Amino acid sequence: MNRNNIDKIAQTSQDRLLLAKLWDKIQAGIQRSIPAHTCFLSPRELEMARYLFGEPEGLFSFGGYPEAERKMLVYLPDYLEESWLMTQDSPCVCLRAGFYQGDSPSHRDFLGALMGVGIGRETVGDICVGEKNCDFFVTEEIAPYVLQNFTSAGRAHVHLERIPLESANIPEPEVKEIRDTLASLRLDSVVSAGFRIGRSLAAQYIGAGKVSVDGLPCEKSDKPVPQGAKISVRGLGKICLVTVGSRTKKDRISVIIHRYV
């Protein structure tokens, strides 16, 4: 770990400020041998943090459940096991908002309402909306304020309660499975297949800076895409290259892509 790498990793002044804050928080925990955690990070921010910190012992990314998109970095001294993150003392708290089923508030309704009561986006993790309730994750510091002040989302009145992390209802993501064959695993080819658009249009999205691979922006159309990579295209959505199979008789690569709907 080297603080001087911040300038090499940061792409903007905001990135530089964020990475400096992350460094200070984690280093404070390491030096004092106490638990320390950051705010919730987007996939891009988390990827930058991984470049900064590497993989030191005791540093974990945690968002309340394994597949969480937004996660915090947590440092645990050697006297705490990773399982501590799922206990009542965890820096990540799950709140359940119950509502009348007919109201059907959306993810956008919940996020907008949280921001509307003065809660910073960095203190909120994933928001998982179900049919009768919405389970969402916040930092332990902001949880009491949310419990007292969050009463509605969109037109729906909500009742909040804190629940154990293991009780959270995580809906299965809706995906459309796409099976195709590609000449290569170039980024423009994968984007073209995943969104059913022409390869030239895919290259335009990439060149315009609208494409991210595993959270990091990429403007190189010929970047090789590894199996398991998640690709976001602004205005189109998100896909995942789930499987890279064998080559066909025409020497093309069989792939399975999931498009999130």
Disulfide bonds with the S-S distance in Angstrom:
none
